[in-house]
Amino acid sequence: MPDIPELTSIDQTTPEELTEAIAELEQYRERLVNDTLSMAQRAKIIKAQALASLQPQLTQIDTTLEALRLQQSALTSGK
């Protein structure tokens, strides 16, 4: 996964940008899992083993998603 640029401050980010970033990151996460499982199946690797190798990336994505959702919540409730 490419490095995620620093999140901009709440003052510089619009709710629409956050919504778009969240949606794109969720799609990336889903594609990463699906592609990995597909490759694991072709390589005859156990599903649990394939998912375990993905866990660090999934944890990072989930942490970033949570931060974006918190930022979005703070931005929309601060209006």
Contacts in CASP RR format, 6 or more apart in sequence:
PFRMAT RR
TARGET T0000
AUTHOR 0000-0000-0000
METHOD contacts of the structure
MODEL  1
MPDIPELTSIDQTTPEELTEAIAELEQYRERLVNDTLSMAQRAKIIKAQA
LASLQPQLTQIDTTLEALRLQQSALTSGK
1 28 0 8 1.000
1 32 0 8 1.000
1 57 0 8 1.000
1 60 0 8 1.000
1 61 0 8 1.000
4 64 0 8 1.000
7 13 0 8 1.000
7 67 0 8 1.000
7 68 0 8 1.000
7 71 0 8 1.000
10 71 0 8 1.000
10 74 0 8 1.000
10 75 0 8 1.000
13 71 0 8 1.000
13 75 0 8 1.000
14 75 0 8 1.000
15 72 0 8 1.000
15 75 0 8 1.000
15 76 0 8 1.000
18 68 0 8 1.000
18 71 0 8 1.000
18 72 0 8 1.000
18 75 0 8 1.000
19 72 0 8 1.000
21 68 0 8 1.000
22 65 0 8 1.000
22 68 0 8 1.000
22 69 0 8 1.000
22 72 0 8 1.000
25 61 0 8 1.000
25 64 0 8 1.000
25 65 0 8 1.000
25 68 0 8 1.000
26 65 0 8 1.000
28 61 0 8 1.000
29 58 0 8 1.000
29 61 0 8 1.000
29 62 0 8 1.000
29 65 0 8 1.000
32 54 0 8 1.000
32 57 0 8 1.000
32 58 0 8 1.000
32 61 0 8 1.000
33 51 0 8 1.000
33 54 0 8 1.000
33 58 0 8 1.000
36 50 0 8 1.000
36 51 0 8 1.000
36 53 0 8 1.000
36 54 0 8 1.000
37 47 0 8 1.000
37 50 0 8 1.000
37 51 0 8 1.000
39 50 0 8 1.000
40 46 0 8 1.000
40 47 0 8 1.000
40 49 0 8 1.000
40 50 0 8 1.000
41 47 0 8 1.000
END
